[in-house]
């Protein structure tokens, strides 16, 4: 396993699903001023997951308001239908669910052909082996630590071992892909996840719902992650 100390600093990708959409531009500015490089955009279609969030107009608005890296997680059926549209709307990277398409390798290739970073993810109940065939082809692997569809869920503890497994697989093939975790991530469990091999953490409620607002939420994570040094 690669020494954690040799890896780049952990990236925090706050989930806009938890932000105040009446103040989207301000929320994004707060994140940037706090030193956050990414914003996570959760797209849900009410079919792949039992919830509908937002789509192209919100992403486009976020893109106009900020130059943060737009990290788009497509929780939608047949994502291939919309990859070009999300690329045009401002996505820097797009992550697709292995369960949502019959042709995950093709979807990953299409994202890269659009000049975007490609990511793959899977639900907590899906065997990790499902993503292994495309590990060498992606720029990001997302380990979901809750069942996708709703924010504010409790972290599934067994996800830590799944992170360790994916970390080992990525190291074995010499991949520099980000290893992201999303779902119930807080400042309290951030250190454990990074020690297991995560390089990128998504958090929504823990940041935007923090007492003192998003800046205070980010600071709590930064303090926890500083303990890695």
mmCIF file of the C-alpha atoms, coordinates in Angstrom:
data_MODEL
# 
_entry.id   MODEL 
# 
loop_
_atom_site.group_PDB 
_atom_site.id 
_atom_site.type_symbol 
_atom_site.label_atom_id 
_atom_site.label_alt_id 
_atom_site.label_comp_id 
_atom_site.label_asym_id 
_atom_site.label_entity_id 
_atom_site.label_seq_id 
_atom_site.pdbx_PDB_ins_code 
_atom_site.Cartn_x 
_atom_site.Cartn_y 
_atom_site.Cartn_z 
_atom_site.occupancy 
_atom_site.B_iso_or_equiv 
_atom_site.pdbx_formal_charge 
_atom_site.auth_seq_id 
_atom_site.auth_comp_id 
_atom_site.auth_asym_id 
_atom_site.auth_atom_id 
_atom_site.pdbx_PDB_model_num 
ATOM 1   C CA . UNK A 1 1   ? 0.000   0.000  0.000   1.00 0.00 ? 1   UNK A CA 1 
ATOM 2   C CA . UNK A 1 2   ? 1.224   3.488  -0.843  1.00 0.00 ? 2   UNK A CA 1 
ATOM 3   C CA . UNK A 1 3   ? 2.394   5.453  2.183   1.00 0.00 ? 3   UNK A CA 1 
ATOM 4   C CA . UNK A 1 4   ? -0.365  7.933  3.074   1.00 0.00 ? 4   UNK A CA 1 
ATOM 5   C CA . UNK A 1 5   ? 2.272   10.571 3.809   1.00 0.00 ? 5   UNK A CA 1 
ATOM 6   C CA . UNK A 1 6   ? 3.426   10.363 0.172   1.00 0.00 ? 6   UNK A CA 1 
ATOM 7   C CA . UNK A 1 7   ? -0.017  11.173 -1.233  1.00 0.00 ? 7   UNK A CA 1 
ATOM 8   C CA . UNK A 1 8   ? -1.197  14.686 -2.154  1.00 0.00 ? 8   UNK A CA 1 
ATOM 9   C CA . UNK A 1 9   ? -3.317  16.612 0.366   1.00 0.00 ? 9   UNK A CA 1 
ATOM 10  C CA . UNK A 1 10  ? -6.826  15.271 0.861   1.00 0.00 ? 10  UNK A CA 1 
ATOM 11  C CA . UNK A 1 11  ? -9.429  17.015 -1.293  1.00 0.00 ? 11  UNK A CA 1 
ATOM 12  C CA . UNK A 1 12  ? -12.677 18.106 0.342   1.00 0.00 ? 12  UNK A CA 1 
ATOM 13  C CA . UNK A 1 13  ? -15.659 18.152 -2.034  1.00 0.00 ? 13  UNK A CA 1 
ATOM 14  C CA . UNK A 1 14  ? -18.676 19.702 -0.282  1.00 0.00 ? 14  UNK A CA 1 
ATOM 15  C CA . UNK A 1 15  ? -22.013 18.436 -1.575  1.00 0.00 ? 15  UNK A CA 1 
ATOM 16  C CA . UNK A 1 16  ? -24.149 21.274 -2.898  1.00 0.00 ? 16  UNK A CA 1 
ATOM 17  C CA . UNK A 1 17  ? -27.228 19.164 -2.174  1.00 0.00 ? 17  UNK A CA 1 
ATOM 18  C CA . UNK A 1 18  ? -27.034 20.519 1.387   1.00 0.00 ? 18  UNK A CA 1 
ATOM 19  C CA . UNK A 1 19  ? -26.389 24.163 0.571   1.00 0.00 ? 19  UNK A CA 1 
ATOM 20  C CA . UNK A 1 20  ? -28.822 27.099 0.635   1.00 0.00 ? 20  UNK A CA 1 
ATOM 21  C CA . UNK A 1 21  ? -29.853 27.405 -3.014  1.00 0.00 ? 21  UNK A CA 1 
ATOM 22  C CA . UNK A 1 22  ? -31.172 30.925 -2.480  1.00 0.00 ? 22  UNK A CA 1 
ATOM 23  C CA . UNK A 1 23  ? -27.526 31.829 -1.853  1.00 0.00 ? 23  UNK A CA 1 
ATOM 24  C CA . UNK A 1 24  ? -25.766 29.449 -4.249  1.00 0.00 ? 24  UNK A CA 1 
ATOM 25  C CA . UNK A 1 25  ? -23.179 31.945 -5.441  1.00 0.00 ? 25  UNK A CA 1 
ATOM 26  C CA . UNK A 1 26  ? -22.387 33.037 -1.892  1.00 0.00 ? 26  UNK A CA 1 
ATOM 27  C CA . UNK A 1 27  ? -22.098 29.441 -0.691  1.00 0.00 ? 27  UNK A CA 1 
ATOM 28  C CA . UNK A 1 28  ? -19.638 28.651 -3.487  1.00 0.00 ? 28  UNK A CA 1 
ATOM 29  C CA . UNK A 1 29  ? -17.616 31.777 -2.699  1.00 0.00 ? 29  UNK A CA 1 
ATOM 30  C CA . UNK A 1 30  ? -17.480 30.748 0.959   1.00 0.00 ? 30  UNK A CA 1 
ATOM 31  C CA . UNK A 1 31  ? -16.100 27.358 -0.014  1.00 0.00 ? 31  UNK A CA 1 
ATOM 32  C CA . UNK A 1 32  ? -13.415 28.865 -2.207  1.00 0.00 ? 32  UNK A CA 1 
ATOM 33  C CA . UNK A 1 33  ? -12.415 31.415 0.434   1.00 0.00 ? 33  UNK A CA 1 
ATOM 34  C CA . UNK A 1 34  ? -12.113 28.556 2.927   1.00 0.00 ? 34  UNK A CA 1 
ATOM 35  C CA . UNK A 1 35  ? -9.604  26.829 0.649   1.00 0.00 ? 35  UNK A CA 1 
ATOM 36  C CA . UNK A 1 36  ? -11.903 24.164 -0.806  1.00 0.00 ? 36  UNK A CA 1 
ATOM 37  C CA . UNK A 1 37  ? -11.008 23.213 -4.419  1.00 0.00 ? 37  UNK A CA 1 
ATOM 38  C CA . UNK A 1 38  ? -14.026 21.084 -5.404  1.00 0.00 ? 38  UNK A CA 1 
ATOM 39  C CA . UNK A 1 39  ? -17.820 21.216 -5.243  1.00 0.00 ? 39  UNK A CA 1 
ATOM 40  C CA . UNK A 1 40  ? -19.827 17.979 -5.439  1.00 0.00 ? 40  UNK A CA 1 
ATOM 41  C CA . UNK A 1 41  ? -23.008 18.025 -7.536  1.00 0.00 ? 41  UNK A CA 1 
ATOM 42  C CA . UNK A 1 42  ? -25.492 15.223 -6.796  1.00 0.00 ? 42  UNK A CA 1 
ATOM 43  C CA . UNK A 1 43  ? -27.826 14.600 -9.743  1.00 0.00 ? 43  UNK A CA 1 
ATOM 44  C CA . UNK A 1 44  ? -30.795 12.313 -8.990  1.00 0.00 ? 44  UNK A CA 1 
ATOM 45  C CA . UNK A 1 45  ? -33.556 11.323 -11.405 1.00 0.00 ? 45  UNK A CA 1 
ATOM 46  C CA . UNK A 1 46  ? -36.171 9.705  -9.157  1.00 0.00 ? 46  UNK A CA 1 
ATOM 47  C CA . UNK A 1 47  ? -35.644 6.402  -10.979 1.00 0.00 ? 47  UNK A CA 1 
ATOM 48  C CA . UNK A 1 48  ? -32.177 5.158  -10.173 1.00 0.00 ? 48  UNK A CA 1 
ATOM 49  C CA . UNK A 1 49  ? -32.651 6.553  -6.659  1.00 0.00 ? 49  UNK A CA 1 
ATOM 50  C CA . UNK A 1 50  ? -35.941 7.333  -4.840  1.00 0.00 ? 50  UNK A CA 1 
ATOM 51  C CA . UNK A 1 51  ? -35.414 11.076 -4.936  1.00 0.00 ? 51  UNK A CA 1 
ATOM 52  C CA . UNK A 1 52  ? -35.151 13.931 -7.420  1.00 0.00 ? 52  UNK A CA 1 
ATOM 53  C CA . UNK A 1 53  ? -32.537 16.594 -6.804  1.00 0.00 ? 53  UNK A CA 1 
ATOM 54  C CA . UNK A 1 54  ? -31.540 18.940 -9.612  1.00 0.00 ? 54  UNK A CA 1 
ATOM 55  C CA . UNK A 1 55  ? -29.961 18.842 -13.021 1.00 0.00 ? 55  UNK A CA 1 
ATOM 56  C CA . UNK A 1 56  ? -28.434 20.891 -15.798 1.00 0.00 ? 56  UNK A CA 1 
ATOM 57  C CA . UNK A 1 57  ? -29.706 24.403 -14.873 1.00 0.00 ? 57  UNK A CA 1 
ATOM 58  C CA . UNK A 1 58  ? -28.297 24.235 -11.338 1.00 0.00 ? 58  UNK A CA 1 
ATOM 59  C CA . UNK A 1 59  ? -24.952 22.937 -12.576 1.00 0.00 ? 59  UNK A CA 1 
ATOM 60  C CA . UNK A 1 60  ? -24.815 25.693 -15.186 1.00 0.00 ? 60  UNK A CA 1 
ATOM 61  C CA . UNK A 1 61  ? -25.633 28.308 -12.538 1.00 0.00 ? 61  UNK A CA 1 
ATOM 62  C CA . UNK A 1 62  ? -22.920 26.951 -10.243 1.00 0.00 ? 62  UNK A CA 1 
ATOM 63  C CA . UNK A 1 63  ? -20.471 27.013 -13.136 1.00 0.00 ? 63  UNK A CA 1 
ATOM 64  C CA . UNK A 1 64  ? -21.250 30.660 -13.872 1.00 0.00 ? 64  UNK A CA 1 
ATOM 65  C CA . UNK A 1 65  ? -20.879 31.555 -10.199 1.00 0.00 ? 65  UNK A CA 1 
ATOM 66  C CA . UNK A 1 66  ? -17.615 29.741 -9.473  1.00 0.00 ? 66  UNK A CA 1 
ATOM 67  C CA . UNK A 1 67  ? -14.433 28.332 -10.926 1.00 0.00 ? 67  UNK A CA 1 
ATOM 68  C CA . UNK A 1 68  ? -14.337 25.487 -8.388  1.00 0.00 ? 68  UNK A CA 1 
ATOM 69  C CA . UNK A 1 69  ? -13.902 22.023 -9.858  1.00 0.00 ? 69  UNK A CA 1 
ATOM 70  C CA . UNK A 1 70  ? -17.428 20.740 -10.515 1.00 0.00 ? 70  UNK A CA 1 
ATOM 71  C CA . UNK A 1 71  ? -17.512 17.108 -9.400  1.00 0.00 ? 71  UNK A CA 1 
ATOM 72  C CA . UNK A 1 72  ? -20.750 15.680 -10.836 1.00 0.00 ? 72  UNK A CA 1 
ATOM 73  C CA . UNK A 1 73  ? -22.178 12.412 -9.497  1.00 0.00 ? 73  UNK A CA 1 
ATOM 74  C CA . UNK A 1 74  ? -24.818 11.074 -11.878 1.00 0.00 ? 74  UNK A CA 1 
ATOM 75  C CA . UNK A 1 75  ? -27.304 8.960  -9.951  1.00 0.00 ? 75  UNK A CA 1 
ATOM 76  C CA . UNK A 1 76  ? -29.451 8.491  -13.034 1.00 0.00 ? 76  UNK A CA 1 
ATOM 77  C CA . UNK A 1 77  ? -30.536 5.675  -15.311 1.00 0.00 ? 77  UNK A CA 1 
ATOM 78  C CA . UNK A 1 78  ? -28.623 5.363  -18.582 1.00 0.00 ? 78  UNK A CA 1 
ATOM 79  C CA . UNK A 1 79  ? -26.263 8.271  -17.916 1.00 0.00 ? 79  UNK A CA 1 
ATOM 80  C CA . UNK A 1 80  ? -24.854 7.969  -21.442 1.00 0.00 ? 80  UNK A CA 1 
ATOM 81  C CA . UNK A 1 81  ? -27.897 9.908  -22.665 1.00 0.00 ? 81  UNK A CA 1 
ATOM 82  C CA . UNK A 1 82  ? -26.829 13.058 -20.831 1.00 0.00 ? 82  UNK A CA 1 
ATOM 83  C CA . UNK A 1 83  ? -23.027 13.037 -20.630 1.00 0.00 ? 83  UNK A CA 1 
ATOM 84  C CA . UNK A 1 84  ? -22.617 15.604 -23.388 1.00 0.00 ? 84  UNK A CA 1 
ATOM 85  C CA . UNK A 1 85  ? -25.212 17.889 -21.806 1.00 0.00 ? 85  UNK A CA 1 
ATOM 86  C CA . UNK A 1 86  ? -23.561 17.808 -18.398 1.00 0.00 ? 86  UNK A CA 1 
ATOM 87  C CA . UNK A 1 87  ? -20.178 18.430 -19.977 1.00 0.00 ? 87  UNK A CA 1 
ATOM 88  C CA . UNK A 1 88  ? -21.633 21.455 -21.774 1.00 0.00 ? 88  UNK A CA 1 
ATOM 89  C CA . UNK A 1 89  ? -23.255 22.702 -18.553 1.00 0.00 ? 89  UNK A CA 1 
ATOM 90  C CA . UNK A 1 90  ? -19.912 22.858 -16.774 1.00 0.00 ? 90  UNK A CA 1 
ATOM 91  C CA . UNK A 1 91  ? -18.948 19.499 -15.304 1.00 0.00 ? 91  UNK A CA 1 
ATOM 92  C CA . UNK A 1 92  ? -15.203 19.031 -14.851 1.00 0.00 ? 92  UNK A CA 1 
ATOM 93  C CA . UNK A 1 93  ? -15.619 15.389 -13.911 1.00 0.00 ? 93  UNK A CA 1 
ATOM 94  C CA . UNK A 1 94  ? -18.520 12.957 -14.079 1.00 0.00 ? 94  UNK A CA 1 
ATOM 95  C CA . UNK A 1 95  ? -18.964 9.855  -11.954 1.00 0.00 ? 95  UNK A CA 1 
ATOM 96  C CA . UNK A 1 96  ? -21.360 7.141  -13.101 1.00 0.00 ? 96  UNK A CA 1 
ATOM 97  C CA . UNK A 1 97  ? -22.916 4.290  -11.151 1.00 0.00 ? 97  UNK A CA 1 
ATOM 98  C CA . UNK A 1 98  ? -21.910 0.839  -12.352 1.00 0.00 ? 98  UNK A CA 1 
ATOM 99  C CA . UNK A 1 99  ? -25.494 -0.341 -11.723 1.00 0.00 ? 99  UNK A CA 1 
ATOM 100 C CA . UNK A 1 100 ? -27.033 2.386  -13.911 1.00 0.00 ? 100 UNK A CA 1 
ATOM 101 C CA . UNK A 1 101 ? -25.709 1.262  -17.286 1.00 0.00 ? 101 UNK A CA 1 
ATOM 102 C CA . UNK A 1 102 ? -25.148 -1.993 -19.144 1.00 0.00 ? 102 UNK A CA 1 
ATOM 103 C CA . UNK A 1 103 ? -21.996 -0.549 -20.683 1.00 0.00 ? 103 UNK A CA 1 
ATOM 104 C CA . UNK A 1 104 ? -19.863 0.994  -17.937 1.00 0.00 ? 104 UNK A CA 1 
ATOM 105 C CA . UNK A 1 105 ? -16.649 0.820  -19.986 1.00 0.00 ? 105 UNK A CA 1 
ATOM 106 C CA . UNK A 1 106 ? -18.317 2.687  -22.852 1.00 0.00 ? 106 UNK A CA 1 
ATOM 107 C CA . UNK A 1 107 ? -19.723 5.342  -20.496 1.00 0.00 ? 107 UNK A CA 1 
ATOM 108 C CA . UNK A 1 108 ? -16.294 5.928  -18.960 1.00 0.00 ? 108 UNK A CA 1 
ATOM 109 C CA . UNK A 1 109 ? -14.800 6.235  -22.437 1.00 0.00 ? 109 UNK A CA 1 
ATOM 110 C CA . UNK A 1 110 ? -17.452 8.729  -23.494 1.00 0.00 ? 110 UNK A CA 1 
ATOM 111 C CA . UNK A 1 111 ? -16.690 10.956 -20.514 1.00 0.00 ? 111 UNK A CA 1 
ATOM 112 C CA . UNK A 1 112 ? -13.018 10.999 -21.394 1.00 0.00 ? 112 UNK A CA 1 
ATOM 113 C CA . UNK A 1 113 ? -13.787 11.683 -25.052 1.00 0.00 ? 113 UNK A CA 1 
ATOM 114 C CA . UNK A 1 114 ? -15.642 14.789 -23.860 1.00 0.00 ? 114 UNK A CA 1 
ATOM 115 C CA . UNK A 1 115 ? -12.414 15.961 -22.229 1.00 0.00 ? 115 UNK A CA 1 
ATOM 116 C CA . UNK A 1 116 ? -13.664 15.374 -18.690 1.00 0.00 ? 116 UNK A CA 1 
ATOM 117 C CA . UNK A 1 117 ? -12.356 13.274 -15.828 1.00 0.00 ? 117 UNK A CA 1 
ATOM 118 C CA . UNK A 1 118 ? -14.201 9.980  -15.520 1.00 0.00 ? 118 UNK A CA 1 
ATOM 119 C CA . UNK A 1 119 ? -15.307 8.401  -12.277 1.00 0.00 ? 119 UNK A CA 1 
ATOM 120 C CA . UNK A 1 120 ? -17.044 5.175  -11.329 1.00 0.00 ? 120 UNK A CA 1 
ATOM 121 C CA . UNK A 1 121 ? -19.023 4.269  -8.230  1.00 0.00 ? 121 UNK A CA 1 
ATOM 122 C CA . UNK A 1 122 ? -21.332 1.624  -6.818  1.00 0.00 ? 122 UNK A CA 1 
ATOM 123 C CA . UNK A 1 123 ? -23.912 1.211  -4.076  1.00 0.00 ? 123 UNK A CA 1 
ATOM 124 C CA . UNK A 1 124 ? -22.967 -0.199 -0.652  1.00 0.00 ? 124 UNK A CA 1 
ATOM 125 C CA . UNK A 1 125 ? -24.709 -3.506 -1.428  1.00 0.00 ? 125 UNK A CA 1 
ATOM 126 C CA . UNK A 1 126 ? -22.970 -4.005 -4.783  1.00 0.00 ? 126 UNK A CA 1 
ATOM 127 C CA . UNK A 1 127 ? -19.873 -6.249 -4.813  1.00 0.00 ? 127 UNK A CA 1 
ATOM 128 C CA . UNK A 1 128 ? -16.686 -4.270 -5.320  1.00 0.00 ? 128 UNK A CA 1 
ATOM 129 C CA . UNK A 1 129 ? -15.647 -6.657 -8.085  1.00 0.00 ? 129 UNK A CA 1 
ATOM 130 C CA . UNK A 1 130 ? -18.156 -4.880 -10.330 1.00 0.00 ? 130 UNK A CA 1 
ATOM 131 C CA . UNK A 1 131 ? -15.853 -1.871 -10.718 1.00 0.00 ? 131 UNK A CA 1 
ATOM 132 C CA . UNK A 1 132 ? -12.555 -3.718 -10.914 1.00 0.00 ? 132 UNK A CA 1 
ATOM 133 C CA . UNK A 1 133 ? -12.554 -4.148 -14.741 1.00 0.00 ? 133 UNK A CA 1 
ATOM 134 C CA . UNK A 1 134 ? -12.535 -0.369 -15.296 1.00 0.00 ? 134 UNK A CA 1 
ATOM 135 C CA . UNK A 1 135 ? -10.180 0.734  -12.516 1.00 0.00 ? 135 UNK A CA 1 
ATOM 136 C CA . UNK A 1 136 ? -7.351  1.354  -14.962 1.00 0.00 ? 136 UNK A CA 1 
ATOM 137 C CA . UNK A 1 137 ? -9.614  3.559  -17.092 1.00 0.00 ? 137 UNK A CA 1 
ATOM 138 C CA . UNK A 1 138 ? -10.904 6.019  -14.506 1.00 0.00 ? 138 UNK A CA 1 
ATOM 139 C CA . UNK A 1 139 ? -9.650  9.148  -12.783 1.00 0.00 ? 139 UNK A CA 1 
ATOM 140 C CA . UNK A 1 140 ? -11.791 8.686  -9.678  1.00 0.00 ? 140 UNK A CA 1 
ATOM 141 C CA . UNK A 1 141 ? -13.368 5.828  -7.741  1.00 0.00 ? 141 UNK A CA 1 
ATOM 142 C CA . UNK A 1 142 ? -16.192 6.711  -5.374  1.00 0.00 ? 142 UNK A CA 1 
ATOM 143 C CA . UNK A 1 143 ? -17.030 4.394  -2.494  1.00 0.00 ? 143 UNK A CA 1 
ATOM 144 C CA . UNK A 1 144 ? -20.591 5.149  -1.398  1.00 0.00 ? 144 UNK A CA 1 
ATOM 145 C CA . UNK A 1 145 ? -20.881 4.874  2.371   1.00 0.00 ? 145 UNK A CA 1 
ATOM 146 C CA . UNK A 1 146 ? -24.679 5.285  2.422   1.00 0.00 ? 146 UNK A CA 1 
ATOM 147 C CA . UNK A 1 147 ? -27.362 4.147  0.017   1.00 0.00 ? 147 UNK A CA 1 
ATOM 148 C CA . UNK A 1 148 ? -27.608 6.991  -2.506  1.00 0.00 ? 148 UNK A CA 1 
ATOM 149 C CA . UNK A 1 149 ? -30.673 9.159  -2.770  1.00 0.00 ? 149 UNK A CA 1 
ATOM 150 C CA . UNK A 1 150 ? -30.824 11.320 0.345   1.00 0.00 ? 150 UNK A CA 1 
ATOM 151 C CA . UNK A 1 151 ? -28.474 13.550 2.304   1.00 0.00 ? 151 UNK A CA 1 
ATOM 152 C CA . UNK A 1 152 ? -27.909 13.355 6.031   1.00 0.00 ? 152 UNK A CA 1 
ATOM 153 C CA . UNK A 1 153 ? -27.771 9.561  6.303   1.00 0.00 ? 153 UNK A CA 1 
ATOM 154 C CA . UNK A 1 154 ? -25.732 7.615  8.853   1.00 0.00 ? 154 UNK A CA 1 
ATOM 155 C CA . UNK A 1 155 ? -22.332 6.334  7.740   1.00 0.00 ? 155 UNK A CA 1 
ATOM 156 C CA . UNK A 1 156 ? -22.192 2.576  7.036   1.00 0.00 ? 156 UNK A CA 1 
ATOM 157 C CA . UNK A 1 157 ? -19.228 1.340  9.063   1.00 0.00 ? 157 UNK A CA 1 
ATOM 158 C CA . UNK A 1 158 ? -18.308 -1.524 6.740   1.00 0.00 ? 158 UNK A CA 1 
ATOM 159 C CA . UNK A 1 159 ? -17.453 1.069  4.094   1.00 0.00 ? 159 UNK A CA 1 
ATOM 160 C CA . UNK A 1 160 ? -14.044 1.567  5.709   1.00 0.00 ? 160 UNK A CA 1 
ATOM 161 C CA . UNK A 1 161 ? -12.973 -1.925 4.700   1.00 0.00 ? 161 UNK A CA 1 
ATOM 162 C CA . UNK A 1 162 ? -14.297 -1.314 1.188   1.00 0.00 ? 162 UNK A CA 1 
ATOM 163 C CA . UNK A 1 163 ? -12.094 1.783  0.990   1.00 0.00 ? 163 UNK A CA 1 
ATOM 164 C CA . UNK A 1 164 ? -9.082  -0.294 2.070   1.00 0.00 ? 164 UNK A CA 1 
ATOM 165 C CA . UNK A 1 165 ? -9.818  -2.870 -0.617  1.00 0.00 ? 165 UNK A CA 1 
ATOM 166 C CA . UNK A 1 166 ? -10.130 -0.322 -3.407  1.00 0.00 ? 166 UNK A CA 1 
ATOM 167 C CA . UNK A 1 167 ? -6.993  1.434  -2.160  1.00 0.00 ? 167 UNK A CA 1 
ATOM 168 C CA . UNK A 1 168 ? -5.097  -1.842 -2.464  1.00 0.00 ? 168 UNK A CA 1 
ATOM 169 C CA . UNK A 1 169 ? -6.406  -2.488 -5.967  1.00 0.00 ? 169 UNK A CA 1 
ATOM 170 C CA . UNK A 1 170 ? -5.484  1.019  -7.152  1.00 0.00 ? 170 UNK A CA 1 
ATOM 171 C CA . UNK A 1 171 ? -1.999  0.722  -5.709  1.00 0.00 ? 171 UNK A CA 1 
ATOM 172 C CA . UNK A 1 172 ? -1.504  -2.682 -7.319  1.00 0.00 ? 172 UNK A CA 1 
ATOM 173 C CA . UNK A 1 173 ? -2.104  -1.233 -10.798 1.00 0.00 ? 173 UNK A CA 1 
ATOM 174 C CA . UNK A 1 174 ? -0.236  1.995  -10.098 1.00 0.00 ? 174 UNK A CA 1 
ATOM 175 C CA . UNK A 1 175 ? -3.322  4.149  -10.547 1.00 0.00 ? 175 UNK A CA 1 
ATOM 176 C CA . UNK A 1 176 ? -3.285  7.789  -9.501  1.00 0.00 ? 176 UNK A CA 1 
ATOM 177 C CA . UNK A 1 177 ? -7.096  7.922  -9.438  1.00 0.00 ? 177 UNK A CA 1 
ATOM 178 C CA . UNK A 1 178 ? -8.757  9.787  -6.600  1.00 0.00 ? 178 UNK A CA 1 
ATOM 179 C CA . UNK A 1 179 ? -10.364 7.504  -4.030  1.00 0.00 ? 179 UNK A CA 1 
ATOM 180 C CA . UNK A 1 180 ? -13.469 9.342  -2.911  1.00 0.00 ? 180 UNK A CA 1 
ATOM 181 C CA . UNK A 1 181 ? -15.936 8.554  -0.116  1.00 0.00 ? 181 UNK A CA 1 
ATOM 182 C CA . UNK A 1 182 ? -19.468 9.943  0.051   1.00 0.00 ? 182 UNK A CA 1 
ATOM 183 C CA . UNK A 1 183 ? -22.199 9.416  2.632   1.00 0.00 ? 183 UNK A CA 1 
ATOM 184 C CA . UNK A 1 184 ? -22.257 10.253 6.308   1.00 0.00 ? 184 UNK A CA 1 
ATOM 185 C CA . UNK A 1 185 ? -18.729 11.664 6.143   1.00 0.00 ? 185 UNK A CA 1 
ATOM 186 C CA . UNK A 1 186 ? -17.927 13.965 9.060   1.00 0.00 ? 186 UNK A CA 1 
ATOM 187 C CA . UNK A 1 187 ? -14.912 15.539 10.690  1.00 0.00 ? 187 UNK A CA 1 
ATOM 188 C CA . UNK A 1 188 ? -15.126 12.731 13.264  1.00 0.00 ? 188 UNK A CA 1 
ATOM 189 C CA . UNK A 1 189 ? -14.606 9.902  10.758  1.00 0.00 ? 189 UNK A CA 1 
ATOM 190 C CA . UNK A 1 190 ? -12.476 11.756 8.185   1.00 0.00 ? 190 UNK A CA 1 
ATOM 191 C CA . UNK A 1 191 ? -9.212  10.626 9.733   1.00 0.00 ? 191 UNK A CA 1 
ATOM 192 C CA . UNK A 1 192 ? -10.186 6.944  9.703   1.00 0.00 ? 192 UNK A CA 1 
ATOM 193 C CA . UNK A 1 193 ? -11.186 7.160  6.053   1.00 0.00 ? 193 UNK A CA 1 
ATOM 194 C CA . UNK A 1 194 ? -7.933  8.810  5.022   1.00 0.00 ? 194 UNK A CA 1 
ATOM 195 C CA . UNK A 1 195 ? -5.939  6.245  6.969   1.00 0.00 ? 195 UNK A CA 1 
ATOM 196 C CA . UNK A 1 196 ? -7.836  3.565  5.039   1.00 0.00 ? 196 UNK A CA 1 
ATOM 197 C CA . UNK A 1 197 ? -6.697  5.163  1.788   1.00 0.00 ? 197 UNK A CA 1 
ATOM 198 C CA . UNK A 1 198 ? -9.242  7.815  0.806   1.00 0.00 ? 198 UNK A CA 1 
ATOM 199 C CA . UNK A 1 199 ? -7.872  10.906 -0.936  1.00 0.00 ? 199 UNK A CA 1 
ATOM 200 C CA . UNK A 1 200 ? -11.123 12.765 -1.498  1.00 0.00 ? 200 UNK A CA 1 
ATOM 201 C CA . UNK A 1 201 ? -14.047 13.278 0.888   1.00 0.00 ? 201 UNK A CA 1 
ATOM 202 C CA . UNK A 1 202 ? -17.582 14.386 0.064   1.00 0.00 ? 202 UNK A CA 1 
ATOM 203 C CA . UNK A 1 203 ? -19.602 15.970 2.865   1.00 0.00 ? 203 UNK A CA 1 
ATOM 204 C CA . UNK A 1 204 ? -22.882 17.862 2.746   1.00 0.00 ? 204 UNK A CA 1 
ATOM 205 C CA . UNK A 1 205 ? -24.744 18.200 6.018   1.00 0.00 ? 205 UNK A CA 1 
ATOM 206 C CA . UNK A 1 206 ? -21.517 18.162 8.021   1.00 0.00 ? 206 UNK A CA 1 
ATOM 207 C CA . UNK A 1 207 ? -20.355 21.274 6.167   1.00 0.00 ? 207 UNK A CA 1 
ATOM 208 C CA . UNK A 1 208 ? -23.405 23.320 5.250   1.00 0.00 ? 208 UNK A CA 1 
ATOM 209 C CA . UNK A 1 209 ? -25.286 22.327 8.394   1.00 0.00 ? 209 UNK A CA 1 
ATOM 210 C CA . UNK A 1 210 ? -22.458 23.219 10.755  1.00 0.00 ? 210 UNK A CA 1 
ATOM 211 C CA . UNK A 1 211 ? -23.032 25.787 13.466  1.00 0.00 ? 211 UNK A CA 1 
ATOM 212 C CA . UNK A 1 212 ? -21.423 28.886 12.051  1.00 0.00 ? 212 UNK A CA 1 
ATOM 213 C CA . UNK A 1 213 ? -22.102 27.896 8.470   1.00 0.00 ? 213 UNK A CA 1 
ATOM 214 C CA . UNK A 1 214 ? -20.070 26.297 5.714   1.00 0.00 ? 214 UNK A CA 1 
ATOM 215 C CA . UNK A 1 215 ? -16.821 28.051 6.611   1.00 0.00 ? 215 UNK A CA 1 
ATOM 216 C CA . UNK A 1 216 ? -16.946 26.573 10.107  1.00 0.00 ? 216 UNK A CA 1 
ATOM 217 C CA . UNK A 1 217 ? -17.797 23.160 8.685   1.00 0.00 ? 217 UNK A CA 1 
ATOM 218 C CA . UNK A 1 218 ? -14.801 23.273 6.368   1.00 0.00 ? 218 UNK A CA 1 
ATOM 219 C CA . UNK A 1 219 ? -12.537 24.381 9.209   1.00 0.00 ? 219 UNK A CA 1 
ATOM 220 C CA . UNK A 1 220 ? -13.621 21.380 11.294  1.00 0.00 ? 220 UNK A CA 1 
ATOM 221 C CA . UNK A 1 221 ? -12.583 19.043 8.482   1.00 0.00 ? 221 UNK A CA 1 
ATOM 222 C CA . UNK A 1 222 ? -9.321  20.878 7.925   1.00 0.00 ? 222 UNK A CA 1 
ATOM 223 C CA . UNK A 1 223 ? -8.497  20.547 11.604  1.00 0.00 ? 223 UNK A CA 1 
ATOM 224 C CA . UNK A 1 224 ? -9.269  16.835 11.571  1.00 0.00 ? 224 UNK A CA 1 
ATOM 225 C CA . UNK A 1 225 ? -7.261  16.239 8.409   1.00 0.00 ? 225 UNK A CA 1 
ATOM 226 C CA . UNK A 1 226 ? -4.320  18.235 9.749   1.00 0.00 ? 226 UNK A CA 1 
ATOM 227 C CA . UNK A 1 227 ? -3.907  15.467 12.297  1.00 0.00 ? 227 UNK A CA 1 
ATOM 228 C CA . UNK A 1 228 ? -2.758  13.254 9.425   1.00 0.00 ? 228 UNK A CA 1 
ATOM 229 C CA . UNK A 1 229 ? 0.571   15.045 9.283   1.00 0.00 ? 229 UNK A CA 1 
# 
